[in-house]
Amino acid sequence: MDDNHIIVFCTVPDSECARLISRELVEGKLAACSNIVPGIQSIYTWENELQDDHELLLVIKTRTDLFDELQKKIVQHHPYTVPEIIALPIIKGNSEYLKWIDENVKKR
């Protein structure tokens, strides 16, 4: 198992926010890549009311040791009171791709 790399999911309200957060993370070397996936339909409860919103999903590739700093940067630029920021481990992956992630994020 590769416990050094993670995928972080983060929903955002619009493409402007998606590009801003993605650029901040990649330019700041907190993520090697952030894919912006349009067309997400989110249904959830917020403040005791059912919500049905169009959102975008960020799929962010990084290292586990950068999660706390990455999360702070997302919260700093995210308009939601409680943004979705969920990290999942990369169990296995193309070793060359994982090496590329390491080469494009902050050094340990």
N, C-alpha and C positions, 0 to 999 in steps of 0.2 A: 504494500500500500504506500502511496505517495502522500505523506502528511505535510509536505512543504508547500503545496499549491492548492488554491481554492478558486471556486467560481462564486461570485457574489451577485445575487439578484437584487435589483432595486427598481421599483416602479416610479414613474414620474408623470406629471400631468400633461406635458407637451414637449414638442421637439426642441424648443429653445432651452428648456431646462435640461433635457437629455444631452444636448450638445455641450452646454455649459459644464455640467458635472463630468461628462466623459472627458472633455478637454482638460479640465482641472486635474483629474486623476492621472491621465496619461502624461501630460506635460510635467506634472509633479513627480513622476516616476513611482506613483503608488499603484499603478496598473499598467500592464503591458498592452492591454486592448480592452475596449468597451464596445460591445455591439449594441446598437439601438434597434430594438424590435418594435415596429409600430403595430397598431391594431389590437391591442390588448383590451379586453372587456373585463372589468373588475366589478364583482358584486360582493359587497361586504357590509358589515354593520359598523357605523360610526356614530357615537353619541346617541345610541339607542334608535337610530334610524337606518333603514335599509338604503344603501347607496348602489347606484349602477352607473359606473363611470368608464369613459374611454381613457386609456392610459398607454404609455409606452413602457417597455421593459428594457432595462440595462442588464447586459450579461457581461460581467467584469471579470477578467482573468488577472490573478495576482498571486502573491505568496502569503501564507498564513501569518507570518510575523509582521506583515504590513496592515493587517485588518483593522486594528484600533485606529491607526492614523488615517486610513482610508475612510473609515466610518465617520470620523470627526470632519473630514473634508466634505463628505456627502451632506451631513447634517448642516454644515455651515452654508451650503448653497441650495438646500432643498426647501421648497415652500411648505411642505406638509409639517404639521405638528409632530406626527409620529411616522416618519418615513419607513417603508419596508426596506430593510437591509439584512439579507439572509445569506450566510456563507455555507457552501457545501464543499466537502473535500473532493478533490480530483483523485479518484481511487487508482486509476491508471491513465496513461496518456502517451502520445507520441513523444519519445524522449527528446527529439530535436525541438519539438514545440515547447516542451517544458523548459528546455535550455534557453530557448528564445525568450520565454517569460522572464527567466532569471537575468538575462542580459539587458532587459528593457525596464526593469524596476530598480529601486534603490538597492544598494548593496547592504548586506547585513552588517 
